[in-house]
Amino acid sequence: MAGFGRIFKGAAVASIVALSVTACSSDGGDSAASDEQAQSGTDSRGPITFAMGKNDIATLEPAVEQWNAEHPDEQVTLHELPGDADAQRDTLVQSLQAESGDYDVFALDITDTAHFAANGWVQAIEGDTSVDTSGLIPAAVESATYNGTLYAVPQNTNAQLLYYRTDMVPEAPANWQALVDSCNVAVERNVDCLQMPLKLGEQATVAASQFINSWGGSVVGEDGATPEVESEQSRAGLQALVDGYQDDVIAKKTDAFSEEETALGFLGGETMYSYNWPYMYDKAKTEAGPEVADNFDVAPIVGPEGAGASTLGGYNNAINVYSENKATAVDFVSFIISEDVQMGFAQASFPPVLASIYDDPALQAEFPYMTALKAALEAAKPRPVTPFYPAVSKAVQDNTHAALKGEKDVEQATTDMAAAIQQAGN
């Protein structure tokens, strides 16, 4: 899939499998050996290899070509990893467990960053390897931060948007209750009120995280291990999702919807509102009939008091702790967040992490959703930043679906979710 779809398919979805390839350490790689390795190569320069999944690597080719033209003695070689997120992770883990420096820099799904950091496989971005991230989207930087330390540099990002039919509602609802109250219009027009990806899997984790975060809650604490889903705010957010589903605000059939089914529903005129990633915008303009193509707009998703907290997608660029040329690696990851490269990403429908890009008037004219996407990103939150992400995500999605189906109430679902998260960290 082209454009924004590449990001979600290639980076935002992390399949839920056990990380059996390694036992995740809890010391963040701060042993004497790890400290010694982290100091090695920080002033060394030379050729490096950059590894990334094959679904998205073509987007980096122009930037690498520019770098190589400007740095003849520090050439970057692109290495294509498998397209599947699990296979990408396995390839990198096997290399790093062998203490190999074959991949000097690699693009990590944002949900994998904490796991790699906790195992001491990636260089902390501080001191001699520091990078200025002050101009980047804060939520993207948060996704690359584990236990208070930055361990990667965000490369690109993504956030879900609220799509709405302007021929049914003239402007986006101000908050969740306003969306709920407007569903009578959908009933009158014989369409669903809201469709969204709720399929059992990562889609359910994204949805639950968005509601929990939008209501001021959190799945895990800053340590990446302590469950926080039993807080009043977290339960209120999940309750809003469950109530919306059970009251037909959210179409019940969407419990089997991926992003593609959600896109087809909106393009087919089946719903007044839709939550989905920005790639759907171009599809709605070019593939939908005029009834939809000429009558929709986008805004940030909604929460109880205004804009909600969308869940992030994207990649973080990490530096291999075993790299022999870390000075070059640092300059390369800094180059990737430069204005020229980030503008190239935006023009290729690869949402940049440099916040100022979203304010470019020419870009806004070419991509009308840029203003809404920036607002969404400013309010966004990463999915749980935890070294135990697959197990945490499974706990969230399983218990969320049980609550949606009425098999558990929200209190029991969050209690069971917390127990599973606690077990994942033990």
N, C-alpha and C positions, 0 to 999 in steps of 0.2 A: 504494500500500500504506500502511496506517495504522500508527501507533505507531512502534516502533523500526525497522520496515522502511523508513520514509521516510528515515531517516538513512542507511542503507546505500545505498539506491538513489539518493538525491539528493546524498550527500556523500562517502560512503566509497569509492565506485567512481570512479576517475579513468581514463577510457578511454585507451588507449595510442596516441597519435598524435604525430607530430612537431610541435614547437612552431615551425612555419615562419613564424608571424606575426611573430617577432622574433628577433634574435640576442641571446642572453642575455649580458649584460655580466658581467664578473668582478670589477668594482670595487665592487659593492654600492651603486652610486649615490652614491659619495662625491666626485664631481667638484664644482668650485666652484659650478656652476649648480645641482646637486642640493642642495648644502648651503644655498644661498640660498633655494631653493624650500622646503626643509624648515623653515626659520625663518619663512617667510611664513604668516600667518594663525593662529599658535599662540595668540594672545590675542584672536582675533575670535570673536564669537558671532552666531548667527542661524539661520535655517532650514537644514536639511540634508536630503539624500536618502540613504536606505539601500537598497542593491540586494542582492537574494538570488534564488536559483533558485526557480521557481514551485512546485516539488514540496514545498518546506518553508516557504515564506514565510508561510503562514497561521498557523504556530506562533508567529511573531513579532508578529502583529497585536495580541493583547491587551497585550503589553508596550509597543508603539508607541502604542496608544490611551492607556495610563496615562501615558506620558511626555508626550504632547501635552496631556493634561488638566492636567498639572503645570507645563508649560512653554509657555504661550501665545505667547511671543515667539520660541521656538526649536523650531518644529514640525518633526517628522520625516515626510517623505513616503516611503512604500514604493514601490520600483520593482521590478517583477517581471522577472527575467532568465529566459532559456529554461530548460527543465527538464533538458536534456542538459548534462552537465558540460563537454564540449568547447565547446558553443555559449556557455555561460556565460563560460568563459575567453576565447573569442574576442571576445565583446562587450566585456568589460572591457579586454582588451589593446588593441583598436582605439581605445577611448576614451582610455586612458592614453597611447598613442603620440601621440595628438593633443594631449596635455597638457591634457585636459579635467578640470574639477572637477565634472562633472555628477553623479557618484556620490561623495558625500563619504565614506561608509562602505560597504564591501561585504563580504559573507560569502564567504570563500575556502575551497574544499576544502583540508583541511590539507596535501595533497600539493602544492598550488600556491603556498603561502606563500613558500617560499624563492625560487622563480622570480621572483615579483613583487618581493621584497626585493632580489634581486641586480640587477634592472633599475632600481632607484631609484624605483619607482612608489608605494611605501607608506611612510608616516611611521614612523620608529623610535619605539618606545614608551619614551621616556626623556626626562629633563629636563623641559621645559615640557609635554610630552605623556605623562608617565609615568602608569601605572595600577598600582594595588596588585593583584598577582596571587598574593600569598602564600597565599591560602586556596584556590587552584585545584589541580586534579589536576596533579601535576608533569609527567607525560608529555604532557598537553595543552599546558602552557606550553612544553615542549621542542619540540613540533611547530610552535610559532609563533616559534621562535628560530633565527636564521641567523647563523653566524659570531660567536656569542656575544652577539648583540643581539636583543632582542625586537622583532618587527616587526608583531605583531597581538595581539589579545586573544582567547583561546579563548572560544567561545560555547557549544558543546555537544560531547559526545564520544560514544564507543561503544567496546566491546571484545567480542571473541568469548568465548563461555563453553563449558565442557564440560557437555553434557547427558548424563545417565546414567539407565538404567533401574533403579530401586530394587528391583524384583522380581527382578532378576538379580544385581545387586551392591548390597549394603546401604548402602555409602558410596562416595564418590568415591575413585578411586585416588590414592595419595599422591604418585606421580611417574610419569614415562613408563614406566619398567620395570614398575611395578606394573600399569599399564594393559595393557602387552604380556602380562604373565603371566596376566592375568585373561581373556584372549581365549578360553581353553578353555571358559569358561562360554557364550560366544556360540556356539561350535561346537556345544555340547551342545543349545542352544536353537534351533539352525538359523537364526541371524540373523548379520548382519555384526557384526564387532567395533566398528569405527569408520568412520563416514562423515563427510566434510568437503568443503567446496567446493575443488576442485582443477582446475577448468576452465582451459584455456590462456587466459590473460588476467589481469586484476587479481586474480582469485581465487588463481592460482598465486603471484603476488607476495606476497599476504597470507600464504598458507600457508608459503612459504619464509622470509619475514621472521620469522614467529612461531617457527619452529624454530631459525633462526640466532640470533635474539635470546635465545631461551629457553636456549640452550646457551652464552650469554655472548659471542657474536660480534656482528658488525655488517656491514651491507652497504657503507656508506661511512663515512668519518671525519667528524669535526666540521666540516671545511671543506666538506662536501657534494660533494666531487669525488674524493677519494682512495679507491680501492677497498680494502675490508678483508675481502672474502669469501674470501681465501686463508689467513686465519688459522686456527690449529688449532681454535679454538672455532667459527668459522663453518662450517668443513668438517664438524665433528662434528655440528652441528645439522642441516645439510643431509643428512648421511649417515643420521641418525636418521629423517628424513622418507622418504628413499629406501628404507631398509631396511624401514620400516613398510609402505610400499606394496608392495614386492616380496615381503614375507613374509605378505601378506594381513591384517596388523593393520589397515591402512587398505584398505577395499574398493576393488579396482582400477577398478570402474565409476565411481568418483567423480572420475576424471581428466576426466570430461565434466560434472561437477556444478557448477552455480551454487548460490547460496544457496537458491533455490527448490526445486531438486531435492533438496538436502540436507534441507530442511524436510519435504518430502513423504516422504522415506525414514524420517525419525524419526517423523513422525505416523502413518505406515503400519505402524509396528512392525517395520521391516526391520533395525534396528541396535540394539546395546546402548549404544554411545556415539555422540555427534555433537558436532562443533565447528560452532557457528554463532552468529550475532548474537542479542542478547536478544529481538528481535521474535518469535522462534520460540517463546518461552515462552508467550505469550498464545495463539498458534495451537495449541500442544500442549494447553493447558487447554480450549480452546473448540471445536477442530475435530477433534481425535483421538478415537478410541474410548476407552472406560474402561480398557482394558488399558494404554494409554499415558498417558492424561490423569491417572489416579490413581496412577501408578507411575513418576514421574520426578522428578529434582531437578537442580540446576545447581551448578557450582563453577568456579573459574578453570581455564583450560587448564593442562596439566601440562608440566613440564620435567624435566631429569635429577635434580633434587634437591628438587622441590616444585612450587609454582605456576610456570607458564611465563609468558612475556612476550607477551601478546596484542598484536595490531596494532590501533592506534587508527583510528577513523573520526571524523567530525565536521567542524565549521566553525570557522574563525578569522575574527574581525572585524578588517579592516584599514582604516586611515584613508588616504584618497587624499592623496598628497603635494601635489596641486594644489587641495585643498579650501580654500575661502576662510574657513571657520568651524571651524577645528580645535579651538578650545576647547570648542565645543558637541559636536563629534564625540567628543572625549575623554570628556566627561561621559556621552554616550550609551552608548559601549561599556563604560564603568564601570557604568552603570545595568543593562546587560544581564547582568552577573555579580553583581548584587545578590541578596540572599536571596529576596526576593519573586518576582523574575522567574525565578530558577533553580528555585524550588519549583514555579512554574507549568509550567516545562519538564518537570519530573519527572512531574507529574500528567498531562501530555499525552503521556507515554511518549517524551520527547525527552531523553535522558540529560544531566543537567547537568554542568558543570565545577566547580561549587562543592562541594568535598569534604564539607562538613558536612551537606549535604542528604541524603546517603546514610545518615546516622545517625538520621534522624527516625523515631521508633517508628510513627507513624501511616502514614508512607509505606512502611515496611518491611512493615507488615501488609497494605497494599493491593497492594504489588508485592513478593512474597516473594523475588524474585531480586536485590533491591537490595544485600543484604549481599555476595553472591557477585560482583556487578558491581563494587562498590567495591573488593573485594580484587583483582579482575582489573585494574581501572584503575590501582591502586597499583603493580602489577607490569608494566604495559603499556609498550610502546615505540611511537613513531610509525614509520610506514614511512619509508624513507630520506629524510632532510631534505636535499634537493638541488635546486638550480635546474635540473637536467637530469632531472627526475623521469621523464617519459615514456620517455626512452631508457634510463635506469637500470632502470625497471620492466620494460621489454621484455627487457633483458639477463637479468634475474633469472628471469622467467617462461619464456623460451625455453630457457634452459639447465637450469632445474629440470625442465621437462617432458622434456627429452632424457635427463636422469639417471633420472627415474622410469621411462622406457621402456627403459632399458638401452642407449641409443644412445651414452652417454658415462658414464664413471665420475665420481664426485664430484670427484676431483682435476681432471680435465679440464674438467668443467662449471664449477667455480669459477675455473679459469684463464681460460677463455673469457669468463666473466662479468666478471672483472676487466678483461680487455682491452677489452671493449665499454664498460664504465663509464669506463675511462680515455679512450677515444676520444670518448665523449659530452662530456667536459669540455674537449676540445681544440678 
